[in-house]
């Protein structure tokens, strides 16, 4: 007896379903679970790697700036009273505050992606990025202006009495003006938004509203002027030092005032200040220039560009690199670096063969009072011309004889 065709189809379907169910229950279920476990493990690993970077940057910025502030605070009193090192200390404190305020928000957003979705937190994060970026550029420009006045306009520097108090007042002015400028978006002039990557907040720099676009352009223009001003002042200071050195090498120094001025300009302290200024300016400008470029670019481009995220990451490296410039270029280490060529020359001279006179009369060539004593004993002093002058030590030796 043959079964109907429909009945055979039902039996085959039932068998296939039962086989599939048996296969899934025994083997395939474990395979699916293992694939899901692997995906979850990969996600946890990616989150761990992603959150390790902001934690490392937070620790590096906080520890580096704390060490830099300690190094600056234990320096000599004459360095503390100078306007330049007051501005340097102000920049270190600014970088420390920026790291301690902005980094925890970023780390919390990696743990919970809904942190920056809060509009108040997003506006606060945007304010931090605006304020500390502009304040760093302002302090660097002030440092370059202080060195320019001290080297290129010394009379104006003395007449304006540029000292620690004036630098503190200028730092206060920078903070107040930058706070007012960066608070305008929170006052309703321009909104803040979570960026497409979902990791940071910034102003709505792609908007075409006149007031909002005007603020974006204003912020970019001020930052660009600070960058250009810093570059021009640094070039002027370096050019003035090179020109003074060239003129001094070409002609003899005839007056004591010129000699004293050149010795002050070419001292280790002045050279160290210029080195700190140039290195800090290079780091700050290199880290701040990309975000300024993106401010202008986003006014003419409506597409999301991954360069925005790269620009803000480069800007966040700035407070990590700045303090190590002050730490590595402190005065004691800087003097050792400057003394290396002299040590090399001295070793070369010591290794070279000495003359016959130095071999026979080493002490006579070193100590002048011994030579004077011998000349007194042999009555040669009466034959010297009247223009010869003696030191007080030689005069005492003459009286004793």
C-alpha positions in Angstrom: 0.0 0.0 0.0 1.4 3.3 -1.0 1.2 6.4 1.1 0.0 9.6 -0.4 2.5 12.0 -1.7 1.4 14.8 0.7 1.8 12.4 3.6 5.4 11.6 2.6 6.2 15.3 2.4 4.8 15.9 5.9 6.9 13.0 7.2 10.1 14.3 5.5 9.4 17.8 6.9 8.9 16.4 10.4 12.1 14.3 10.1 14.1 17.4 8.9 12.8 19.5 11.7 13.5 16.9 14.3 17.0 16.4 12.9 17.7 20.1 13.0 16.3 20.4 16.5 18.5 17.6 17.6 21.6 19.1 15.9 21.0 22.5 17.5 20.4 21.0 20.9 23.5 18.9 20.9 26.2 20.8 19.0 25.0 23.9 17.2 23.7 25.6 20.4 27.1 25.5 22.0 28.6 26.9 18.8 26.3 29.9 18.8 26.9 30.5 22.4 30.7 30.3 21.9 30.5 32.8 19.0 28.5 35.2 21.2 31.0 34.8 24.0 33.8 35.6 21.7 32.1 38.7 20.5 31.4 39.9 24.0 35.0 39.3 24.9 36.2 41.3 21.9 33.9 44.1 22.9 35.2 44.2 26.5 38.8 44.1 25.2 38.1 47.0 22.8 36.5 49.0 25.6 39.4 48.3 27.9 41.9 49.4 25.2 39.8 52.5 24.4 39.5 53.6 28.0 43.2 53.0 28.7 44.2 55.8 26.4 42.3 58.6 28.2 43.4 57.2 31.6 47.0 57.2 30.5 46.7 60.8 29.2 45.1 61.9 32.4 47.8 60.4 34.6 50.6 61.8 32.4 49.2 65.3 32.3 48.4 65.4 36.1 51.7 63.9 37.2 53.8 65.9 34.7 52.3 69.2 35.5 52.5 68.6 39.3 56.2 67.8 39.0 56.7 71.0 36.8 55.0 73.2 39.4 57.2 71.7 42.1 60.3 72.3 40.1 59.3 75.9 39.4 58.4 76.5 43.0 61.7 75.4 44.4 63.8 77.5 42.0 65.7 80.5 43.2 64.1 83.7 44.4 65.3 85.8 41.5 63.8 83.4 39.1 60.5 83.4 41.0 60.3 87.2 40.9 60.7 87.4 37.1 57.7 87.9 34.9 58.7 85.1 32.5 58.7 82.3 35.1 55.4 83.6 36.5 53.9 83.1 33.1 55.5 79.7 32.8 54.0 78.7 36.2 50.6 80.1 35.1 50.8 77.9 32.0 51.6 74.8 34.1 48.7 75.5 36.4 46.4 76.0 33.4 47.4 72.7 31.9 46.9 70.9 35.2 43.4 72.4 35.7 42.5 71.5 32.1 43.6 67.9 32.5 41.9 67.4 35.9 38.6 68.9 34.7 38.2 67.6 31.1 39.7 64.1 31.4 37.3 62.7 34.1 34.3 63.7 31.8 35.9 61.8 28.9 36.7 58.7 31.0 33.1 58.7 32.4 31.8 58.9 28.8 33.8 55.8 27.9 32.2 54.0 30.8 28.7 55.3 30.1 27.9 56.7 26.7 24.9 58.6 28.0 27.1 61.0 30.0 27.7 63.5 27.2 24.1 63.1 26.0 23.1 65.3 28.9 23.0 68.9 27.4 24.5 70.5 30.5 27.4 68.1 30.7 27.9 68.6 26.9 28.0 72.4 27.2 30.5 72.1 30.2 32.8 69.8 28.2 32.6 72.2 25.2 33.5 75.1 27.4 36.5 73.4 28.9 37.9 72.6 25.4 37.3 76.2 24.2 38.7 77.9 27.3 41.9 75.9 28.0 42.7 75.8 24.3 42.5 79.6 24.0 44.1 80.3 27.4 47.2 78.2 26.5 47.7 80.2 23.3 47.2 83.5 25.2 49.8 82.7 27.8 52.3 81.5 25.2 51.8 84.8 23.3 52.3 86.7 26.5 55.6 84.9 27.2 56.9 85.7 23.7 55.9 89.4 24.2 57.7 89.5 27.5 60.9 88.2 26.0 60.6 90.5 23.1 60.4 93.6 25.4 63.2 92.3 27.6 65.7 91.8 24.7 64.6 94.1 21.9 63.1 97.0 24.0 65.0 97.0 27.3 64.2 100.6 28.1 60.5 100.1 27.6 60.8 96.9 29.7 62.3 98.9 32.6 59.9 101.8 32.2 56.8 99.6 32.4 58.3 97.7 35.3 57.6 94.3 34.0 57.9 92.0 37.0 56.0 89.3 38.8 53.1 91.5 39.9 52.5 92.7 36.3 52.6 89.1 35.0 50.1 88.0 37.7 47.7 90.9 36.7 48.1 90.0 33.0 47.3 86.3 33.8 44.1 87.4 35.6 43.1 89.5 32.6 43.7 86.5 30.3 41.5 84.3 32.5 38.7 86.8 32.8 38.6 87.7 29.1 38.8 84.0 28.0 36.1 82.9 30.4 33.7 85.6 29.1 34.4 84.7 25.5 34.0 81.0 26.0 30.8 81.4 28.0 29.0 83.0 25.1 27.8 79.6 23.7 26.2 78.7 27.0 24.5 82.1 27.1 22.6 81.2 23.9 24.8 82.7 21.3 25.8 79.3 20.0 24.8 75.8 20.9 27.0 72.8 21.8 26.5 69.4 20.4 27.8 65.9 20.7 30.2 65.1 17.8 29.4 62.2 15.5 32.0 60.0 17.1 30.1 60.3 20.4 33.3 60.9 22.4 33.5 64.7 22.8 31.4 67.8 22.7 32.1 71.1 20.9 30.3 74.1 19.4 28.0 73.7 16.4 30.7 74.7 14.0 28.8 73.5 10.9 25.8 75.8 11.4 25.0 78.5 8.9 23.1 80.9 11.3 24.7 84.3 11.2 25.3 84.7 14.9 26.6 81.2 15.4 28.8 81.4 12.4 30.1 84.8 13.5 31.1 83.3 16.9 32.9 80.4 15.3 34.8 82.8 13.0 35.6 85.1 15.9 37.0 82.2 18.0 39.1 81.0 15.0 40.4 84.5 14.2 41.5 85.2 17.8 43.3 81.9 18.0 44.9 82.5 14.6 46.1 85.9 15.7 47.6 84.5 18.8 49.5 81.9 16.8 50.8 84.4 14.3 51.8 86.8 17.1 53.7 84.1 18.9 55.6 83.1 15.7 56.5 86.7 14.8 57.7 87.6 18.3 59.8 84.4 18.6 61.4 85.1 15.2 62.1 88.7 16.3 63.7 87.6 19.5 65.9 84.9 17.9 66.8 87.4 15.1 67.8 90.1 17.6 70.0 87.7 19.5 71.8 86.4 16.4 72.3 90.0 15.1 73.8 91.1 18.5 76.1 88.1 18.5 77.2 88.8 14.9 77.9 92.5 15.6 79.8 91.7 18.8 82.0 89.2 16.9 82.7 91.7 14.2 83.8 94.7 16.3 85.6 95.0 19.6 83.7 96.0 22.7 84.9 99.4 23.8 82.5 100.4 26.7 81.7 98.5 29.8 77.9 99.1 29.4 77.9 97.3 26.1 80.0 94.5 27.5 77.7 94.1 30.5 74.6 94.1 28.3 76.0 91.5 26.0 77.1 89.3 28.9 73.6 89.5 30.4 72.0 88.6 27.1 74.3 85.7 26.5 74.1 84.3 30.0 72.8 80.9 30.8 69.6 82.2 32.3 68.7 84.2 29.2 69.6 81.3 26.9 67.5 78.9 29.0 64.5 81.3 28.8 64.7 81.4 25.1 65.0 77.6 24.8 62.0 77.1 27.1 60.0 79.7 25.1 60.9 78.2 21.7 60.3 74.6 22.7 57.0 75.4 24.5 55.8 77.5 21.5 56.5 74.7 19.1 54.6 72.2 21.2 51.6 74.5 21.8 51.3 75.7 18.3 51.7 72.3 16.8 48.9 70.9 19.1 46.6 73.9 18.7 46.9 74.6 15.0 44.9 71.6 13.8 41.7 72.5 15.9 41.9 76.1 14.7 42.1 74.9 11.1 39.1 72.7 11.6 37.1 75.6 13.0 37.5 77.4 9.7 37.1 74.3 7.6 33.8 73.3 9.2 32.3 76.6 8.2 32.6 75.7 4.5 32.2 71.9 4.8 29.0 70.1 5.9 30.3 66.6 5.8 31.6 64.8 8.9 35.4 64.6 8.7 37.5 62.2 10.8 40.1 65.0 11.0 38.0 66.6 13.7 38.6 63.8 16.1 42.3 63.7 15.2 42.5 67.5 15.8 41.0 67.3 19.3 43.2 64.3 20.2 46.3 66.2 19.1 45.2 69.2 21.2 44.8 66.9 24.3 48.4 65.9 24.0 49.5 69.5 24.7 49.2 69.5 28.5 51.2 66.2 28.6 54.2 67.5 26.7 54.4 71.1 28.1 55.5 70.2 31.7 58.4 68.0 30.5 59.9 71.0 28.8 60.2 72.9 32.1 61.4 69.8 33.8 64.1 68.8 31.3 65.2 72.4 30.6 65.7 73.5 34.2 68.8 75.6 34.9 71.0 73.0 36.4 70.6 70.6 33.6 70.8 73.3 31.1 74.2 74.5 32.5 75.5 70.9 32.2 74.4 70.8 28.6 76.1 74.1 27.8 79.3 73.0 29.6 79.7 69.9 27.5 81.6 71.6 24.7 83.9 73.2 27.2 84.6 69.9 28.8 85.4 68.4 25.4 87.9 71.2 24.8 89.5 70.8 28.2 90.0 67.1 27.6 91.6 67.8 24.3 93.9 70.4 25.8 94.9 68.0 28.6 95.6 65.2 26.2 97.8 67.5 24.0 101.5 67.7 24.8 102.5 70.6 27.1 105.2 73.1 26.3 108.7 73.1 27.8 107.9 76.1 30.0 104.9 74.4 31.6 106.9 71.3 32.3 109.7 73.1 34.1 107.7 75.8 35.9 104.1 74.6 36.5 103.6 76.5 39.8 105.1 79.7 38.6 102.7 79.8 35.7 99.7 79.2 38.0 100.2 81.3 41.1 101.0 85.0 40.5 102.0 85.7 44.1 105.0 83.3 43.8 106.2 85.2 40.7 105.8 88.5 42.5 107.8 87.2 45.5 110.7 86.1 43.4 110.7 89.4 41.6 110.9 91.2 44.9 113.7 89.1 46.2 115.8 89.7 43.1 115.1 93.5 43.1 113.5 93.4 39.7 110.5 95.5 40.9 112.4 98.7 40.4 112.8 98.0 36.7 109.1 97.7 35.9 107.3 100.5 34.2 104.8 102.7 36.1 101.8 101.4 34.3 102.0 98.0 35.9 99.3 97.4 38.6 99.2 94.9 41.3 96.3 93.2 43.1 95.8 93.6 46.9 97.2 90.2 47.4 100.5 91.1 45.7 100.6 94.4 47.7 100.4 92.5 51.0 103.2 90.2 49.9 105.4 93.2 49.1 104.8 94.8 52.5 105.8 91.5 54.2 109.1 91.5 52.3 
